[in-house]
Every structure is written in C-alpha cells, then in structure tokens.
Amino acid sequence: MNFVILFVFVIYLFVLHSFVAYIDIPYYITQEYVGNLYVNIERINFIPFKTIYSNLFGKVVAPVTIIQTVGNLFLLLPLAFALLFLQIINNKYKAVIVIFLTTVFIEMYQLLDNFITSGYKYSGGGQRAIDIDDVLLNTIGGLVGIALYFNYKKLFLGKALDRKNFTTQI
C-alpha cells in the first residue's frame, strides 16, 4: 500500500509542477528580450475573499472560475495527506506549516515569473495572478488533507492495531 501511495504521490508532484512551476524554456529562447522589467500590480490581490466572492457570486459566474476556485481548494490536499501517510512529516502542525509555506512559495514563484516574463516583448496575456485567496484555499485544502489522513488512520489503521492488540492479549 505504501508503494502505491508513494507512486501516486510522485505522479502528483509532476502534475503539480506542471500546473504551478513549469518554466517554458522555448518561450524565453524564441521571444525578444526588451528588458523592461516590471510588476503588474493589477495582477496582485491582497484582499482576502475578494477573488473567491467574485468567482462564486460575481456578476458573471463562469464554469472556469468555479473550477479555478475548487482547483485551488484541492491543489495541496494530496500533498498534506501524503506527507503524513508516508511519514515524511509526523506532526499535523508541521504539516500545516509545510502546506502554508508551499502555497506562499507558489505565489512568490508566480510573482517572480511575472517579473521575469515582463521583460519579453509578448508577455502580457500569459502572466499569472498573485492572490491571497489562493493561499487561503490551498491552506484550507491542506487542512482537509490532514483531516482525511487522520480519519483514514482511525478507520483503517485503528482496526488493524485493535486486531493486533487483541491477538497478543489472548
């Protein structure tokens, strides 16, 4: 069972990387560098729940915005579960800290990526948003992953331990 979880975890890490930290090397090779580096303030949101509210209850609620919100909620859930299940981390508080720092790192990476990409001639449409709501949703998703792990442990591992303790007591 551990091998299956480890295998799925490795695949998940590859998929996570492709969604949040993929560097498009051909883009940087083929585009003209103009050196006009800047940070697009319009792509940054520091107001909690602004994007969540807009995505779910705004004037135009598109399926893509709902998918984005739900996707951010579930993005780090498998990471939290796997960190505890594979005993990479053995403490729920440390798992929360790792999940929080991971999501902050993702947002900081996106800020850096936007800054670097801004120096190229055709960078406007591809820039990502840096959003406090992503941090909130990713962290909440991590908390759900931690809760799932402890429920899994209670349901499945607890029964196995009870049977083992029962047979040793007889």
C-alpha positions in Angstrom: 0.0 0.0 0.0 2.8 2.4 0.8 4.3 1.8 -2.6 1.1 2.7 -4.3 0.7 5.9 -2.3 4.4 6.8 -3.0 3.9 6.1 -6.7 0.7 8.2 -6.9 2.5 10.9 -4.8 5.4 11.1 -7.3 2.9 11.4 -10.2 1.0 14.1 -8.3 4.3 16.1 -7.8 4.9 16.0 -11.5 1.4 17.2 -12.2 1.6 19.9 -9.5 4.9 21.1 -11.0 3.4 21.3 -14.5 0.5 23.5 -13.1 2.4 25.9 -10.8 6.1 25.9 -11.6 6.6 25.0 -15.2 9.2 27.1 -16.9 8.5 27.4 -20.7 12.2 27.4 -21.9 11.2 27.7 -25.6 9.3 30.9 -24.8 12.4 32.5 -23.4 14.5 31.4 -26.3 12.1 32.5 -29.1 10.8 35.8 -27.7 12.6 39.1 -27.9 14.0 40.3 -24.6 13.4 44.0 -24.2 14.5 44.4 -20.6 11.5 46.4 -19.4 11.0 44.5 -16.2 8.1 45.5 -14.0 5.5 44.0 -11.6 1.9 44.4 -12.8 0.1 45.5 -9.7 -3.3 44.8 -11.3 -2.4 41.0 -11.2 -1.9 41.1 -7.4 -4.8 40.7 -4.8 -4.1 41.2 -1.1 -7.8 41.5 -0.2 -9.0 38.2 1.4 -12.0 36.6 -0.1 -12.2 39.1 -3.0 -11.5 36.6 -5.7 -13.4 33.8 -4.1 -16.5 36.0 -3.8 -16.1 37.3 -7.4 -15.6 33.8 -8.7 -18.7 32.3 -7.0 -21.1 35.2 -6.6 -19.9 37.9 -9.1 -21.9 39.4 -12.0 -20.6 36.7 -14.4 -20.0 33.3 -12.8 -18.3 31.1 -15.5 -17.6 27.4 -15.0 -13.9 28.2 -15.4 -13.9 30.4 -12.3 -15.6 27.8 -10.3 -13.1 25.2 -11.5 -10.3 27.6 -10.5 -11.7 28.1 -7.0 -12.3 24.4 -6.4 -9.0 23.5 -8.0 -7.1 25.8 -5.6 -9.0 24.2 -2.7 -7.9 20.7 -3.8 -4.4 21.6 -5.1 -2.4 20.8 -2.0 -4.8 18.3 -0.4 -2.9 15.3 -1.7 0.4 16.8 -0.5 -0.9 17.1 3.0 -2.2 13.6 3.1 0.9 12.1 1.5 3.3 13.9 3.8 1.6 12.3 6.8 0.9 8.9 5.3 4.4 8.4 4.0 5.7 9.7 7.4 7.7 12.5 5.7 6.2 14.6 8.4 4.8 13.0 11.6 3.1 16.0 13.1 -0.1 17.7 12.0 1.1 21.2 13.0 4.3 20.8 10.9 2.2 19.6 8.0 0.1 22.8 8.2 3.2 24.9 8.2 4.6 23.0 5.2 1.4 23.4 3.3 1.2 27.1 4.2 4.8 27.7 3.2 4.4 25.7 0.0 1.4 27.8 -1.1 3.3 31.0 -0.2 6.2 29.7 -2.2 3.9 29.1 -5.2 2.6 32.6 -5.1 6.1 34.1 -4.8 7.2 32.0 -7.7 4.4 33.3 -9.8 5.3 36.9 -8.8 9.0 36.2 -9.9 7.8 34.5 -13.1 5.6 37.5 -13.9 8.5 39.9 -13.2 10.9 37.9 -15.5 8.3 37.4 -18.2 7.5 41.1 -18.3 11.0 41.7 -19.8 9.9 40.0 -23.0 8.1 41.5 -25.9 4.9 39.4 -25.8 4.4 38.8 -22.1 1.0 40.5 -21.4 -1.5 37.6 -21.7 0.5 34.9 -20.0 1.0 36.5 -16.7 -0.4 34.8 -13.6 -2.3 36.3 -10.8 -0.8 36.5 -7.3 -3.7 36.1 -4.9 -4.1 35.9 -1.1 -7.2 33.8 -1.8 -5.0 31.1 -3.4 -3.1 31.0 -0.2 -6.3 30.6 1.8 -7.8 28.0 -0.4 -4.6 26.0 -0.7 -4.1 26.0 3.1 -7.7 25.0 3.7 -7.3 22.2 1.2 -4.2 21.1 3.1 -6.2 21.1 6.3 -8.8 18.9 4.6 -6.0 16.6 3.5 -4.7 16.4 7.1 -8.2 15.6 8.4 -8.6 12.9 5.7 -5.3 11.3 6.8 -6.4 11.2 10.5 -9.8 9.8 9.5 -8.1 7.2 7.3 -5.8 6.3 10.2 -8.6 6.0 12.6 -10.8 3.9 10.3 -8.2 1.6 8.7 -5.1 1.6 10.8 -7.0 1.7 14.1 -8.8 -1.6 13.2 -5.6 -3.3 12.3 -4.0 -2.2 15.5 -7.0 -3.3 17.5 -6.9 -6.8 15.9 -3.1 -7.0 16.6 -3.5 -5.9 20.2 -6.4 -8.4 20.7 -4.4 -11.4 19.4 -1.4 -10.5 21.6 -3.6 -10.3 24.7 -5.1 -13.8 24.2 
